[in-house]
Each structure stands twice: as structure tokens, then as C-alpha cells.
């Protein structure tokens, strides 16, 4: 671009507003194309982690509320506290060192082994769906194996916040009149929790789960870097170390376009 700096900046903003995020110097492709091609990998990782984290987190939170003050409650609270304290990249490296390098229970970093990289047609961009559609069971098992560690890592961090907030919400409901009435009628504690308390806190739970999913999309940057997962996080990290500012500007511009009012 030529002209005075304010004019160049105006042209830059105009291009961003029209979806032109520039060209990534590292790949030679439009930044928007790179973001769209890597987004399915991040979405697959975060969504699977959210499903596991939400199911386990809500269940653990309800059980902690049921057995408040018990050894189970203390153990789960300690476990979730670690989830909010331990750096995600450190735990990811520890998982790789233990389950991949030491025990060899899981495949290494990446999304698929090299033998399957070119035999599976990328129809949707989601590894599980593409390998399933290819009909290659070994490729599907390999995709599941590669997903296992990063999904469990992200799920652990979402589980920590979901468990804590579910427990808190359940305890705040336990002394309300409808709960006391259910107890007076002879309802068991687990029946009260699952049939009466959970429906009344579902709005809070949905909000917490939605926020956890958003946080996972952000937290996927370090997870994807540690596990060499070809998503948006690793793409931006690679661009950052390569000095490709256009790619990183494009990412934040894409976020701005999503948040700005129509």
C-alpha cells in the first residue's frame, strides 16, 4: 500500500471489514483460507473435550454436593484445584512422556500417522469423520488414539471449573423450600439432586459449559503446540515464531468480525 500512514491504515481496516485478512507469508495462502482449513481440527478437539468434561464435571459436582465434607468431596476438590493450578503445557508434556514415550500406549504427536496421511481423503476436515467415511478401520483407530491425550488434557481443565461450579450451585439449592418439601415426602437425596435440583440449575450449567467451550478454544493454542495438532492454535504459534504478523492480525480481525454488531 502507498500513501500517508493514516490512509494506509484506513485501507487496511476497509479490507478487514470485507473479509480480506491478507496473505500469510509462511504459506503464501490467504489468511482466511488458512484459518478455515485449520479450524475443523480445533473444533473437533474442543468439542470432544467439552462433551467429556461436561459429563464428568456435572456428575462429579452432583456427587460432591451429595457427599459434602466426605473423603470423596475432598479428593475431587483437590483434583479440580490442580486442574486450575498446573500449567497446561507442563501436564501435556508429562502425558506425552509417560503414555507415548515410556508406556507406548498412545500414538505420538500429530493427527494421524504418516501412513494414513495421504490414504484418507479430507472430506470434512474432522479426522474421526473422514477416517470413518474412508472405511479404513485402522485409520479410524489411529485417529482416536491421536485424539485421546489432547482431548483428555483439555477435558481435565474444563472438568475442573464445571465440577466446582456444579457443586456450588447444587449446595445453594439444597436448603430451599422445594428440596425440604421433597425430603419431607420421603424422596432420597440422589432423587432430589437429579430430579429437582439439576433441572433448576440447568441455566447456570449451560452458561458455565458455554464459557468452558470458549475457554477451550483459547486454551487449545498450547495444547495444539504440545501435541503438534494442526489446528488454529498451532498455526498461529508457528506464524508468530516465523514473524508472520499478517496471520496473527487476521486471527484477531476474524474475532472482531464475529463480535461486532451487524
C-alpha positions as CSV (number, residue, x, y, z in Angstrom):
1,X,0.0,0.0,0.0
2,X,1.1,3.5,-0.8
3,X,0.2,7.0,0.6
4,X,0.2,8.6,4.0
5,X,0.1,6.3,7.0
6,X,-3.5,7.2,8.1
7,X,-4.6,6.4,4.5
8,X,-2.9,3.1,4.5
9,X,-4.4,2.2,7.9
10,X,-7.9,3.2,6.6
11,X,-7.4,0.9,3.6
12,X,-6.3,-1.9,5.9
13,X,-9.4,-1.6,8.1
14,X,-11.6,-1.5,5.0
15,X,-10.1,-4.7,3.7
16,X,-10.5,-6.3,7.1
17,X,-14.2,-5.3,7.2
18,X,-14.7,-7.0,3.8
19,X,-13.1,-10.2,5.0
20,X,-9.7,-9.7,3.3
21,X,-7.3,-10.7,6.1
22,X,-4.2,-10.6,3.8
23,X,-1.8,-13.2,2.7
24,X,0.2,-15.3,5.1
25,X,3.9,-15.0,4.2
26,X,4.7,-18.5,5.6
27,X,2.2,-20.4,3.4
28,X,1.6,-18.0,0.6
29,X,-2.2,-18.6,1.0
30,X,-4.9,-16.1,2.1
31,X,-5.1,-16.0,5.9
32,X,-8.8,-16.6,5.8
33,X,-8.2,-19.8,3.8
34,X,-5.6,-21.0,6.3
35,X,-7.9,-20.2,9.3
36,X,-10.9,-22.1,7.7
37,X,-8.7,-25.1,6.8
38,X,-7.3,-25.4,10.3
39,X,-10.5,-24.6,12.3
40,X,-12.1,-28.0,12.0
41,X,-9.2,-29.6,13.8
42,X,-9.5,-27.2,16.7
43,X,-13.3,-27.5,16.7
44,X,-13.1,-31.3,16.8
45,X,-10.6,-31.2,19.7
46,X,-12.5,-28.7,21.8
47,X,-16.0,-30.2,21.2
48,X,-14.9,-33.7,22.2
49,X,-13.1,-32.4,25.3
50,X,-16.2,-30.3,26.2
51,X,-18.5,-33.4,26.0
52,X,-16.3,-35.4,28.2
53,X,-15.6,-32.6,30.6
54,X,-19.3,-31.6,30.9
55,X,-20.5,-35.2,31.6
56,X,-17.8,-35.9,34.1
57,X,-17.9,-32.5,35.7
58,X,-21.6,-32.3,36.3
59,X,-21.7,-35.9,37.6
60,X,-18.7,-35.2,40.0
61,X,-20.2,-31.9,41.1
62,X,-23.5,-33.5,42.0
63,X,-21.8,-36.4,43.9
64,X,-19.7,-33.8,45.8
65,X,-22.8,-32.0,46.8
66,X,-24.4,-35.2,47.9
67,X,-21.5,-36.3,50.0
68,X,-20.3,-32.9,51.0
69,X,-17.4,-33.0,53.5
70,X,-16.6,-36.6,52.8
71,X,-13.3,-38.0,51.6
72,X,-14.8,-38.2,48.1
73,X,-15.6,-34.5,48.2
74,X,-12.1,-33.6,49.4
75,X,-10.5,-35.8,46.8
76,X,-12.5,-34.3,43.9
77,X,-12.0,-30.7,45.2
78,X,-8.2,-31.3,45.3
79,X,-8.2,-32.9,41.9
80,X,-10.1,-29.9,40.4
81,X,-7.9,-27.4,42.2
82,X,-4.9,-29.0,40.5
83,X,-6.7,-28.6,37.2
84,X,-6.8,-24.8,37.7
85,X,-3.2,-24.6,39.0
86,X,-1.0,-26.9,36.9
87,X,0.2,-25.3,33.6
88,X,-1.5,-27.0,30.7
89,X,1.7,-27.3,28.6
90,X,3.6,-28.9,31.5
91,X,0.9,-31.5,32.0
92,X,0.7,-32.1,28.3
93,X,4.5,-32.8,28.1
94,X,4.2,-35.1,31.1
95,X,1.4,-37.1,29.4
96,X,3.4,-37.5,26.3
97,X,6.5,-38.6,28.2
98,X,4.5,-41.1,30.2
99,X,1.9,-42.6,27.8
100,X,3.7,-42.2,24.5
101,X,7.5,-42.3,25.2
102,X,7.5,-44.5,28.3
103,X,4.5,-46.8,28.2
104,X,3.8,-46.5,24.4
105,X,0.1,-46.8,25.0
106,X,-0.8,-44.0,22.5
107,X,0.4,-42.7,19.2
108,X,2.8,-39.8,19.1
109,X,2.0,-36.2,18.4
110,X,0.0,-35.2,15.3
111,X,-3.4,-36.0,14.0
112,X,-2.7,-39.2,12.0
113,X,0.3,-41.4,11.5
114,X,2.2,-40.7,8.2
115,X,0.9,-44.0,6.7
116,X,-2.6,-42.7,6.8
117,X,-2.0,-39.0,6.0
118,X,-2.4,-39.5,2.2
119,X,-4.7,-42.5,2.2
120,X,-7.6,-40.7,3.9
121,X,-9.4,-38.1,1.9
122,X,-10.1,-34.9,3.9
123,X,-13.8,-34.5,3.1
124,X,-15.0,-32.6,6.2
125,X,-11.8,-31.6,7.9
126,X,-12.7,-33.7,11.0
127,X,-10.3,-36.6,11.5
128,X,-12.9,-39.0,13.1
129,X,-15.5,-38.4,10.4
130,X,-13.0,-38.5,7.5
131,X,-11.4,-41.8,8.6
132,X,-14.9,-43.3,9.3
133,X,-16.1,-42.3,5.8
134,X,-13.0,-43.8,4.3
135,X,-13.9,-47.2,5.6
136,X,-10.4,-47.8,6.9
137,X,-10.9,-49.1,10.5
138,X,-7.2,-48.9,11.3
139,X,-7.1,-45.3,10.2
140,X,-10.1,-44.6,12.4
141,X,-8.5,-46.3,15.4
142,X,-5.3,-44.3,14.7
143,X,-7.3,-41.0,14.7
144,X,-8.9,-42.0,18.0
145,X,-5.5,-42.8,19.5
146,X,-4.1,-39.4,18.5
147,X,-7.2,-37.6,19.9
148,X,-7.0,-39.4,23.2
149,X,-4.3,-37.4,25.1
150,X,-5.1,-33.8,23.9
151,X,-8.8,-34.4,24.4
152,X,-8.3,-35.7,27.9
153,X,-6.0,-32.8,28.7
154,X,-8.5,-30.2,27.6
155,X,-11.3,-32.1,29.2
156,X,-9.5,-32.1,32.6
157,X,-9.2,-28.3,32.6
158,X,-12.9,-27.8,31.7
159,X,-13.9,-30.5,34.2
160,X,-12.2,-28.6,37.0
161,X,-14.4,-25.5,36.6
162,X,-17.6,-27.3,35.7
163,X,-17.3,-29.6,38.8
164,X,-16.6,-26.7,41.1
165,X,-19.5,-24.6,39.9
166,X,-21.9,-27.5,39.8
167,X,-21.1,-28.4,43.4
168,X,-21.6,-24.8,44.4
169,X,-24.9,-24.4,42.6
170,X,-26.2,-27.7,44.0
171,X,-25.3,-26.8,47.6
172,X,-27.0,-23.4,47.2
173,X,-30.3,-25.2,46.2
174,X,-30.2,-27.9,48.8
175,X,-31.7,-25.7,51.6
176,X,-34.5,-24.2,49.6
177,X,-38.2,-25.0,50.4
178,X,-38.9,-27.3,47.5
179,X,-36.0,-29.5,48.5
180,X,-37.1,-29.6,52.1
181,X,-40.6,-30.5,50.9
182,X,-39.3,-33.3,48.8
183,X,-37.3,-34.7,51.8
184,X,-40.4,-34.5,53.9
185,X,-42.3,-36.6,51.4
186,X,-39.6,-39.3,51.6
187,X,-37.6,-38.6,48.5
188,X,-34.0,-39.8,48.5
189,X,-31.1,-37.4,48.2
190,X,-30.0,-38.7,44.8
191,X,-33.6,-38.4,43.5
192,X,-33.8,-34.9,44.8
193,X,-30.5,-33.9,43.2
194,X,-31.2,-35.4,39.8
195,X,-34.9,-34.8,39.5
196,X,-35.3,-31.5,41.3
197,X,-32.0,-29.7,41.8
198,X,-30.4,-30.3,38.4
199,X,-33.4,-29.0,36.4
200,X,-33.4,-25.8,38.4
201,X,-29.7,-25.1,37.8
202,X,-29.6,-26.1,34.2
203,X,-29.4,-22.4,33.1
204,X,-26.3,-21.9,35.2
205,X,-24.8,-25.1,33.9
206,X,-25.4,-24.2,30.3
207,X,-23.7,-20.8,30.8
208,X,-20.7,-22.4,32.5
209,X,-20.4,-25.1,29.8
210,X,-20.6,-22.4,27.1
211,X,-17.9,-20.4,28.7
212,X,-15.8,-23.5,29.2
213,X,-16.1,-24.3,25.5
214,X,-15.0,-20.7,24.6
215,X,-12.1,-21.0,27.0
216,X,-11.1,-24.3,25.4
217,X,-10.8,-22.7,22.0
218,X,-8.3,-20.3,23.5
219,X,-6.6,-22.9,25.6
220,X,-6.1,-25.1,22.5
221,X,-3.2,-22.9,21.5
222,X,-0.8,-24.5,24.0
223,X,-2.4,-28.0,23.7
224,X,-2.1,-28.0,19.9
225,X,1.5,-26.8,20.1
226,X,2.5,-29.5,22.6
227,X,0.8,-32.3,20.6
228,X,1.6,-30.9,17.1
229,X,-2.2,-30.8,16.5
230,X,-2.7,-29.0,13.1
231,X,-5.4,-26.5,14.4
232,X,-5.7,-22.8,14.6
233,X,-3.6,-22.6,17.8
234,X,-0.6,-24.3,16.2
235,X,-1.0,-22.4,13.0
236,X,-0.9,-19.1,14.9
237,X,2.0,-20.2,17.1
238,X,4.0,-21.2,14.0
239,X,3.2,-17.9,12.3
240,X,4.2,-16.0,15.4
241,X,7.6,-17.7,15.7
242,X,8.1,-17.2,11.9
243,X,7.4,-13.5,12.2
244,X,4.2,-13.8,10.1
245,X,2.3,-10.9,11.7
246,X,-0.4,-11.0,8.9
247,X,-1.6,-14.4,10.0
248,X,-1.9,-13.3,13.7
249,X,-3.6,-10.0,12.7
250,X,-6.0,-11.9,10.6
251,X,-7.0,-14.2,13.5
252,X,-7.8,-11.2,15.8
253,X,-9.6,-9.5,12.9
254,X,-11.7,-12.6,12.4
255,X,-12.6,-12.5,16.2
256,X,-13.6,-8.8,15.8
257,X,-15.9,-9.5,12.9
258,X,-17.6,-12.2,15.0
259,X,-18.1,-9.8,17.9
260,X,-19.1,-6.6,16.2
261,X,-22.8,-5.8,15.9
262,X,-24.4,-6.1,12.4
